Amino acid sequence: MAKVLIVGCGDLGTAIAIRLHASHEVIGLRQSDKHLPFGMRTLQADVTQPITLSALDNFQPNIIIYCISAGGSSDAHYQAAYVQGLKNSLATQSNNKALQHVFFVSSTRVYGQITDELLDENTPAMPADFGGARLLEAENVLNELGCNSTKLRLSGIYGAGRLYLANMAKDLNKWPSDNHYSNRIHRDDAANFIAFLVEEIAKNQPVADCYIVTDDTPTQQYEVLIWLANQQKIDTASIKIPPAHGGKRLSNKRLRATGFALQYPNYQAGYSHILATLNHA
């Protein structure tokens, strides 16, 4: 049994906690005063305010999962949450001799380049905006640690309650004017994979320092929208598909090499489940 600290217990962080609590001692840190399910210990704190993190001094985890959202879309929000917030959280563990591993939930936004090549973990990260730049800066904070760490670069998360694309597909007037490659990962698969890596660490198995967390199928945006529209009985006969341009195609070969099995290996599998759930609600 490992002591696991999850910093940031929103939708994804809570899903990870639920998957780990039966086998490990889990403590969750979140801004809200809402407690985690199943009686898991919950701390209320703000990673951007070091004074609120003092309770962490008494909890020396073996594993930390830093899994927060920026809380805003500005450069300042990203700097505060991802870079300074990570530094503040790790500072509470400066004397923790039991700390074995830190996972940082990042994003494939660090890949800003436009290319036809299939990108993997060996591809240099070249951010094209402040969000990608700040995430990469936060990733580099891990290099200063005295323990092992892993960067988890998640592509676009979708799942229950994340219906932006499904709703867009129903209104043809809201479709984008361009058609680019897109990548995605179901929330459940992302949570399952992170929990899988924690179990590997607990069993003293090797874990890589970086994973692209995405499904098997990079896909043109219009292909996804047309499929979603058709599944929702929307007539797409009048749609003119723009030429594919831009975006990126991401490889999950390293994730697959761990032996982890995706529950939703492509958008059809994931969205079929979501739409079926909505239809029976």
C-alpha positions as CSV (number, residue, x, y, z in Angstrom):
1,M,0.0,0.0,0.0
2,A,1.4,3.4,-1.0
3,K,0.5,6.9,0.3
4,V,-0.8,8.8,-2.7
5,L,-1.4,12.6,-2.7
6,I,-3.6,13.9,-5.5
7,V,-3.2,17.6,-5.9
8,G,-6.3,18.8,-7.8
9,C,-9.4,16.7,-7.4
10,G,-11.7,17.9,-10.1
11,D,-13.3,15.5,-12.6
12,L,-10.1,13.7,-13.6
13,G,-8.4,13.8,-10.2
14,T,-11.4,12.5,-8.4
15,A,-11.7,9.7,-11.0
16,I,-8.1,8.7,-10.3
17,A,-8.7,8.8,-6.5
18,I,-11.7,6.5,-6.8
19,R,-9.6,4.0,-8.7
20,L,-6.9,4.0,-6.1
21,H,-8.6,4.3,-2.8
22,A,-9.3,0.5,-2.3
23,S,-5.6,-0.4,-2.5
24,H,-3.8,2.7,-1.3
25,E,-4.0,5.5,1.3
26,V,-5.2,8.4,-0.8
27,I,-5.5,12.0,0.2
28,G,-7.0,14.6,-2.1
29,L,-6.3,18.3,-2.2
30,R,-8.8,20.6,-3.7
31,Q,-10.0,24.2,-3.6
32,S,-13.6,23.4,-2.8
33,D,-14.9,22.3,0.6
34,K,-16.6,19.3,-1.0
35,H,-15.2,16.0,0.4
36,L,-14.1,13.1,-1.8
37,P,-16.3,10.0,-1.9
38,F,-15.7,6.8,0.1
39,G,-14.5,8.7,3.1
40,M,-11.2,9.6,1.5
41,R,-9.3,12.3,3.4
42,T,-9.7,15.6,1.7
43,L,-7.8,18.8,2.3
44,Q,-9.0,22.2,1.2
45,A,-6.2,24.4,-0.1
46,D,-5.1,26.7,-3.0
47,V,-1.8,25.7,-4.6
48,T,-1.2,29.4,-5.5
49,Q,-1.3,30.3,-1.8
50,P,1.5,28.5,0.0
51,I,0.1,29.3,3.5
52,T,-2.9,27.1,2.8
53,L,-0.7,24.1,2.0
54,S,0.7,23.8,5.5
55,A,-1.3,20.6,6.2
56,L,0.7,18.8,3.7
57,D,3.8,19.0,6.0
58,N,2.3,16.2,8.1
59,F,1.5,13.9,5.1
60,Q,4.5,12.4,3.5
61,P,3.3,10.6,0.4
62,N,5.2,8.0,-1.6
63,I,3.5,9.2,-4.8
64,I,2.2,12.6,-5.9
65,I,-0.2,13.2,-8.8
66,Y,-0.4,16.9,-9.7
67,C,-3.7,17.2,-11.7
68,I,-5.1,20.7,-11.6
69,S,-6.8,23.0,-14.0
70,A,-5.7,26.6,-14.5
71,G,-9.0,28.2,-13.4
72,G,-8.7,30.7,-16.2
73,S,-7.4,31.0,-19.8
74,S,-4.8,33.8,-19.3
75,D,-1.0,33.5,-19.2
76,A,-1.1,34.6,-15.6
77,H,-3.6,31.8,-14.7
78,Y,-1.3,29.2,-16.3
79,Q,1.8,30.6,-14.6
80,A,0.2,30.6,-11.2
81,A,-1.5,27.2,-11.4
82,Y,0.9,25.0,-13.3
83,V,4.3,26.6,-12.6
84,Q,4.1,28.3,-9.3
85,G,1.5,26.0,-7.9
86,L,3.6,22.9,-8.7
87,K,6.6,24.6,-7.0
88,N,4.6,25.5,-4.0
89,S,3.2,21.9,-3.6
90,L,6.6,20.3,-4.0
91,A,8.2,22.7,-1.5
92,T,6.0,21.1,1.2
93,Q,7.8,17.8,0.5
94,S,11.4,19.0,0.6
95,N,12.1,16.8,3.6
96,N,10.1,13.9,2.5
97,K,12.5,10.9,2.3
98,A,9.6,8.6,1.4
99,L,8.7,10.4,-1.9
100,Q,9.3,7.9,-4.8
101,H,7.6,9.4,-7.8
102,V,5.8,12.6,-9.0
103,F,3.3,12.5,-11.9
104,F,2.5,15.8,-13.6
105,V,-0.6,15.9,-15.7
106,S,0.3,18.1,-18.7
107,S,-1.1,18.4,-22.2
108,T,-0.2,17.7,-25.8
109,R,-0.5,21.5,-26.1
110,V,3.3,21.5,-25.6
111,Y,3.5,20.3,-29.2
112,G,2.7,23.5,-31.2
113,Q,4.3,22.5,-34.4
114,I,2.3,21.9,-37.6
115,T,3.6,18.8,-39.4
116,D,2.4,15.8,-41.2
117,E,4.7,13.6,-39.1
118,L,3.4,11.3,-36.3
119,L,4.5,12.9,-33.0
120,D,5.7,10.9,-30.1
121,E,7.6,11.4,-26.8
122,N,10.9,11.8,-28.6
123,T,9.6,14.7,-30.7
124,P,10.9,18.0,-29.3
125,A,8.1,20.0,-27.6
126,M,7.7,23.3,-29.5
127,P,4.9,25.3,-27.9
128,A,3.1,27.7,-30.1
129,D,1.2,29.7,-27.4
130,F,1.5,30.7,-23.8
131,G,-0.5,27.7,-22.6
132,G,1.9,25.2,-24.1
133,A,4.9,27.3,-23.0
134,R,3.7,27.4,-19.4
135,L,3.0,23.7,-19.3
136,L,6.4,22.9,-20.7
137,E,7.9,25.3,-18.0
138,A,6.1,23.3,-15.4
139,E,7.3,20.0,-16.8
140,N,10.9,21.3,-16.4
141,V,10.3,21.9,-12.7
142,L,10.3,18.2,-12.4
143,N,13.9,18.1,-13.5
144,E,14.8,19.7,-10.1
145,L,13.4,16.9,-8.1
146,G,15.4,14.4,-6.1
147,C,13.1,11.5,-7.1
148,N,11.7,10.0,-10.3
149,S,8.9,11.8,-12.2
150,T,6.7,11.3,-15.2
151,K,5.1,13.9,-17.5
152,L,1.6,12.8,-18.7
153,R,0.8,14.7,-21.9
154,L,-3.0,14.3,-22.3
155,S,-4.7,15.0,-25.6
156,G,-8.3,16.4,-25.7
157,I,-10.3,14.8,-22.8
158,Y,-13.9,13.9,-23.5
159,G,-16.5,11.8,-21.6
160,A,-19.6,12.0,-19.5
161,G,-20.3,15.7,-19.0
162,R,-17.8,16.8,-21.7
163,L,-20.2,17.1,-24.6
164,Y,-18.8,20.2,-26.4
165,L,-18.1,18.4,-29.6
166,A,-21.3,16.3,-29.5
167,N,-23.4,19.4,-29.0
168,M,-21.5,21.3,-31.8
169,A,-22.2,18.4,-34.2
170,K,-26.0,19.1,-33.8
171,D,-25.7,22.7,-35.1
172,L,-24.1,22.8,-38.5
173,N,-23.8,26.6,-38.2
174,K,-21.3,26.2,-35.4
175,W,-18.9,23.9,-37.3
176,P,-15.4,25.3,-37.8
177,S,-14.4,26.6,-41.2
178,D,-11.2,24.6,-41.2
179,N,-10.6,20.8,-41.0
180,H,-7.6,19.8,-39.0
181,Y,-6.3,16.6,-37.3
182,S,-7.5,16.2,-33.7
183,N,-6.6,13.7,-31.0
184,R,-8.6,12.7,-27.9
185,I,-8.6,10.5,-24.8
186,H,-11.7,9.4,-22.9
187,R,-11.7,10.6,-19.3
188,D,-12.1,7.0,-18.0
189,D,-9.1,5.8,-20.0
190,A,-7.0,8.7,-18.8
191,A,-7.9,8.0,-15.2
192,N,-7.4,4.2,-15.6
193,F,-3.9,4.7,-17.2
194,I,-2.7,7.0,-14.5
195,A,-3.9,4.6,-11.8
196,F,-2.2,1.8,-13.8
197,L,1.1,3.7,-13.6
198,V,0.7,4.2,-9.8
199,E,0.2,0.5,-9.4
200,E,3.4,-0.1,-11.4
201,I,5.4,2.2,-9.1
202,A,3.9,0.4,-6.1
203,K,5.1,-2.9,-7.5
204,N,8.6,-1.4,-8.1
205,Q,8.2,-1.7,-11.9
206,P,9.9,0.8,-14.2
207,V,7.8,3.8,-15.6
208,A,8.9,6.1,-18.3
209,D,9.5,9.8,-17.7
210,C,6.9,10.9,-20.3
211,Y,3.8,9.5,-21.9
212,I,1.5,10.8,-24.6
213,V,-1.9,9.8,-23.3
214,T,-4.2,9.6,-26.3
215,D,-6.3,7.0,-28.1
216,D,-5.3,4.9,-31.2
217,T,-6.9,7.1,-33.8
218,P,-5.8,10.7,-34.7
219,T,-8.7,11.9,-36.9
220,Q,-9.8,14.8,-39.0
221,Q,-12.2,17.0,-37.2
222,Y,-14.9,16.9,-39.9
223,E,-14.9,13.1,-39.8
224,V,-15.7,13.2,-36.1
225,L,-18.4,15.9,-36.5
226,I,-20.1,14.1,-39.4
227,W,-20.1,10.8,-37.5
228,L,-21.5,12.5,-34.4
229,A,-24.1,14.4,-36.3
230,N,-25.3,11.2,-38.1
231,Q,-25.5,9.3,-34.8
232,Q,-27.8,12.1,-33.6
233,K,-30.0,12.0,-36.7
234,I,-28.7,15.2,-38.1
235,D,-28.7,15.5,-41.9
236,T,-25.1,16.3,-43.1
237,A,-25.8,15.9,-46.9
238,S,-25.2,19.6,-47.4
239,I,-21.8,19.6,-45.7
240,K,-18.8,20.5,-47.8
241,I,-15.7,19.0,-46.2
242,P,-12.8,21.5,-46.2
243,P,-9.4,20.3,-47.1
244,A,-7.5,18.9,-44.2
245,H,-4.9,21.3,-43.0
246,G,-3.0,21.7,-39.7
247,G,-3.4,20.1,-36.4
248,K,-1.2,17.2,-35.3
249,R,-1.2,13.4,-35.2
250,L,-0.1,11.8,-32.0
251,S,1.3,8.4,-31.3
252,N,0.3,6.3,-28.2
253,K,2.8,3.6,-29.0
254,R,4.7,4.1,-25.7
255,L,1.4,3.9,-23.7
256,R,0.4,0.7,-25.6
257,A,3.8,-0.8,-24.9
258,T,3.1,-0.8,-21.2
259,G,0.4,-3.5,-21.8
260,F,-2.4,-1.1,-20.8
261,A,-5.7,-1.7,-22.6
262,L,-7.8,1.2,-23.7
263,Q,-11.5,0.8,-23.0
264,Y,-12.2,3.4,-25.8
265,P,-9.5,3.1,-28.5
266,N,-11.2,5.5,-30.9
267,Y,-13.9,8.2,-30.9
268,Q,-16.6,5.9,-32.2
269,A,-16.2,3.6,-29.2
270,G,-16.1,6.4,-26.7
271,Y,-18.9,8.6,-28.1
272,S,-21.2,5.5,-28.8
273,H,-21.1,4.8,-25.1
274,I,-21.8,8.5,-24.2
275,L,-24.7,8.9,-26.6
276,A,-26.2,5.6,-25.5
277,T,-26.1,6.8,-21.9
278,L,-27.7,10.1,-22.9
279,N,-30.5,8.3,-24.8
280,H,-31.3,6.2,-21.7
281,A,-31.1,9.0,-19.2
